[in-house]
Amino acid sequence: MKMVFFKGMKTFAVSAVLLLGFVWPPVVKANVFLPPEVELDLALRKLETSIEKGEWSQVQKAILRLEGMDIKLPPIIEFYKAKAELKDAATYTALEALERYFAQVDNTHSKYQEALDLYSKAKTFWEQFREVHVNGLRSIRQELQRFERELEAVTNERYIFLNKHEPFDTIGGTTWEEMETGNLNRCVRIMNQRYHEANTKLAAKQYPKSEKKACKKGWESGCTLLRQKNFAVYGHQLCTGEYKSHLIKYNQKIKELRAQKAKREEAIQEIADKLANEYKEGRF
C-alpha cells in the first residue's frame, strides 16, 4: 500500500501501514538549518520511499536517523527494522527488533501475521548461523592445537641446539633471553677469553711439565692449552657463523608460529563471544 503524508495546521496524517499511532514529540533533535518538523518529515519520507522501492539498506539508514531524534516511534518501525536487518543477514538484531514489536502489539495489528512468518524465518537462519559458528569454533581450536604442538617442537629443537651441542654445553648453555633475542655475544666473549688465556700461557710456556713436549711440538692431543686455544677458535666461528644463522632461522619460524597461534586465539575469542551473547543457545 502506498503511503501518503498530508500536512496542515502543524499536523499531519500518515497511512496506517507505516506510522499508525505516531505522536508528535515535544522536542525533536535537528540540525541548525531546518525546522524539526521538516527534519522529521524528510526522515519519514525517506523511510517511506525506501520501503516502497525495497531498498533495505536505505531503510536501515532512515530508521537510524529516526532513532536519533527525541521521538516515540510506533511499533511498526521495529517490524521494518527487523525486515531490513534480515535482508542484511543480521538475524540476531532482526529477532530482537521483532521481540520489541510483539511486546507492543496484539494479534490485530496490520503486520502481526507477517511478523510471525518473519520471526520464524529469522530464527531458522539464526540457528543455521549458530551451527556454523559452533563448527567454526571446533575447527579453529583444532588448528590452534596444531600450531601449539609445532611451536613447542620448534622451541624445544632450538633449546637442544643451543644447549646440548658444543660450544654451548661448555659454557652452561644459553639463556632464554639469549635464544629469544639471538644474542650470542656471551658465547663469543667466553671463546675470546679462553683463546687469549691459552695463547698467553703457551707464549709464556706455562704448561704442565707432563705436556711440555706436546705443547712445544704443537701436538694438540697431548697439550691441554693447545686444545683450549683451537677449540676457542672453533667455538668463536660457530657462535658468529653457523649457529648464529641457525638461531635466526629458528626465531623466524617461532615468530611466525606465534603469530598464527595468536590469530587463532583471537578468532576463537571472537566466536566464543558470539556464542555467549547473540548466539547463546536458547536465546530465542
C-alpha positions in Angstrom: 0.0 0.0 0.0 1.4 3.4 -0.9 1.8 5.8 2.0 0.9 9.4 1.6 1.6 12.3 4.0 -0.8 15.2 4.5 0.1 18.4 6.3 -2.0 21.2 7.7 -2.2 23.5 10.7 1.0 21.9 12.1 -0.5 18.4 12.0 -0.1 15.6 9.5 -1.5 12.1 8.9 0.4 9.1 7.9 -1.1 5.9 6.4 -1.7 3.1 8.9 0.8 0.9 7.0 3.8 2.8 8.4 3.1 5.1 11.3 -0.3 4.2 12.9 -0.4 5.8 16.3 2.5 8.2 15.6 2.5 11.1 18.1 4.4 14.4 17.8 7.2 14.6 20.4 7.7 17.8 22.5 11.3 18.1 21.2 12.9 16.8 18.0 16.7 16.9 17.5 17.5 18.6 14.2 20.4 20.4 12.5 20.6 24.2 12.6 19.3 24.7 9.1 15.9 23.0 9.1 12.9 23.2 11.5 12.4 20.0 13.5 9.1 19.3 11.6 10.9 19.3 8.3 13.7 17.1 9.6 11.1 14.6 10.7 9.1 14.7 7.5 12.3 14.2 5.5 13.3 11.1 7.5 9.7 9.7 7.3 9.6 10.3 3.6 12.9 8.7 3.1 11.7 5.7 5.0 8.5 5.5 3.1 10.1 5.6 -0.4 12.9 3.2 0.6 10.3 0.6 1.8 8.3 1.1 -1.5 11.4 0.5 -3.5 12.7 -2.4 -1.4 15.9 -0.5 -0.7 16.5 -2.1 2.7 20.0 -0.6 3.3 18.3 2.8 2.9 15.5 1.7 5.2 18.2 0.9 7.9 19.7 4.4 7.5 16.3 6.1 7.6 15.4 4.2 10.8 18.7 5.0 12.3 18.1 8.7 11.6 14.6 8.5 13.2 16.1 6.7 16.3 18.4 9.7 16.7 15.5 12.0 17.2 13.7 12.5 20.6 10.5 10.9 19.4 8.5 7.8 20.4 8.4 5.6 17.3 5.4 3.3 16.6 5.8 -0.5 16.9 5.7 -0.9 13.1 9.2 0.7 12.9 10.5 -2.3 14.7 8.9 -4.6 12.1 10.6 -2.8 9.2 13.8 -2.6 11.1 13.7 -6.4 11.5 12.9 -6.8 7.9 15.9 -4.7 6.9 18.2 -6.4 9.3 17.2 -9.8 8.0 17.9 -8.7 4.4 21.4 -7.9 5.7 21.7 -11.4 7.3 21.7 -9.8 10.7 19.4 -12.4 12.3 20.2 -11.5 15.9 19.2 -7.9 15.6 16.2 -8.8 13.5 14.9 -11.2 16.2 15.5 -8.6 18.9 13.5 -6.0 16.8 10.6 -8.5 16.4 10.6 -9.2 20.1 10.2 -5.5 20.7 7.5 -5.3 18.1 5.5 -8.2 19.6 5.8 -6.6 23.1 3.9 -3.6 21.8 1.1 -5.0 19.6 -1.5 -7.7 19.7 -2.7 -10.1 17.0 -4.9 -7.5 15.4 -2.0 -5.3 14.3 -1.7 -5.0 10.5 1.7 -6.6 10.3 1.3 -9.2 13.0 0.9 -12.3 10.8 3.7 -11.2 8.5 5.9 -10.6 11.6 5.2 -14.2 12.8 6.5 -15.5 9.5 9.4 -13.2 9.6 10.3 -14.3 13.1 10.2 -18.0 12.1 12.4 -17.2 9.1 14.9 -15.2 11.1 15.1 -17.9 13.8 15.8 -20.6 11.3 18.6 -18.5 9.8 19.8 -17.7 13.4 20.0 -21.4 14.2 21.9 -22.1 11.0 24.4 -19.4 11.7 24.8 -20.6 15.2 25.7 -24.1 13.9 28.2 -22.5 11.6 29.9 -20.7 14.5 29.9 -23.9 16.6 31.6 -25.9 13.8 33.9 -23.0 13.1 35.0 -22.8 16.7 35.7 -26.5 16.7 37.8 -26.2 13.5 39.8 -23.3 14.7 40.6 -24.9 18.0 42.0 -27.9 16.2 44.2 -25.5 14.1 45.3 -23.8 17.3 46.3 -27.2 18.8 48.3 -28.0 15.7 50.2 -24.6 15.9 50.8 -25.1 19.6 52.3 -28.5 19.0 54.5 -27.2 16.2 55.6 -24.2 18.2 56.5 -26.4 21.2 58.5 -28.8 18.9 60.5 -25.9 17.2 61.1 -24.2 20.6 62.5 -27.5 22.0 64.7 -28.0 18.9 66.1 -24.6 19.4 66.8 -25.3 23.1 68.6 -28.5 22.4 70.6 -26.9 19.5 71.8 -24.1 21.7 72.4 -26.0 24.9 73.4 -29.6 24.2 75.9 -29.0 21.5 79.4 -27.6 21.7 80.5 -24.9 22.3 77.3 -24.1 24.3 77.5 -27.1 26.5 80.9 -25.9 27.7 79.5 -22.5 28.9 76.5 -23.8 30.6 74.1 -23.4 27.7 72.3 -20.3 26.6 69.6 -18.3 28.5 66.0 -17.9 27.3 66.8 -14.2 26.6 69.8 -15.1 24.5 67.7 -17.5 22.5 64.8 -15.1 22.1 67.0 -12.2 21.0 69.5 -14.2 19.1 72.3 -12.6 21.1 75.3 -14.9 21.3 77.8 -12.3 22.4 78.3 -14.0 25.7 79.5 -17.2 23.9 81.8 -15.0 21.7 83.2 -13.3 24.7 83.9 -16.5 26.5 85.6 -18.0 23.5 87.8 -14.9 23.1 88.7 -15.1 26.8 89.7 -18.8 26.5 91.7 -18.2 23.4 93.7 -15.3 24.9 94.2 -17.2 28.2 95.6 -20.3 26.4 97.6 -18.3 23.9 99.2 -16.2 26.7 100.2 -19.3 28.7 101.5 -21.0 25.6 103.6 -18.0 24.8 104.9 -17.9 28.3 105.5 -21.7 28.3 103.2 -22.0 31.3 102.1 -25.6 30.6 102.4 -28.7 32.8 105.7 -30.5 32.6 104.0 -33.6 31.5 102.6 -31.8 28.4 105.8 -29.8 27.7 106.9 -31.8 24.7 103.5 -32.0 23.1 102.9 -28.3 23.6 106.3 -27.4 22.1 105.7 -29.7 19.1 102.2 -28.4 18.6 100.6 -31.8 19.3 97.0 -30.9 20.2 96.2 -34.4 21.6 98.8 -34.1 24.3 98.6 -30.3 25.1 95.6 -29.1 27.0 96.3 -25.4 26.3 96.6 -26.0 22.6 93.3 -27.9 22.6 91.7 -25.0 24.5 93.1 -22.5 22.1 92.0 -24.3 19.0 88.6 -25.1 20.4 88.1 -21.4 21.3 88.7 -20.5 17.6 86.2 -23.2 16.5 83.7 -22.1 19.1 84.0 -18.5 18.1 83.3 -19.4 14.5 80.2 -21.4 15.4 78.9 -18.5 17.6 79.3 -15.9 14.9 78.5 -18.0 11.9 76.7 -21.3 11.5 74.9 -21.4 14.9 74.0 -17.7 14.6 72.4 -18.3 11.2 70.5 -21.3 12.5 69.3 -19.4 15.5 67.9 -16.6 13.3 66.0 -19.3 11.3 64.6 -20.8 14.4 63.5 -17.5 15.8 61.8 -16.5 12.5 59.9 -19.8 12.5 58.9 -19.3 16.1 57.8 -15.8 15.4 55.6 -17.0 12.5 54.1 -19.8 14.6 53.4 -17.4 17.5 51.6 -15.0 15.1 49.5 -17.9 13.7 48.7 -19.0 17.2 47.7 -15.5 18.3 45.5 -15.2 15.2 43.7 -18.4 16.0 43.2 -17.4 19.7 41.7 -14.1 18.6 39.3 -15.9 16.2 38.3 -18.3 18.9 37.6 -15.5 21.4 35.5 -13.7 18.8 33.4 -16.7 18.1 33.2 -17.6 21.8 31.9 -14.1 22.5 29.2 -14.5 19.8 28.1 -17.9 21.2 28.0 -16.4 24.7 25.9 -13.5 23.6 23.9 -13.2 20.4 24.1 -16.9 19.6 23.7 -18.2 23.1 21.8 -21.5 23.0 18.1 -20.9 23.9 18.4 -17.1 23.4 15.4 -17.2 21.0 
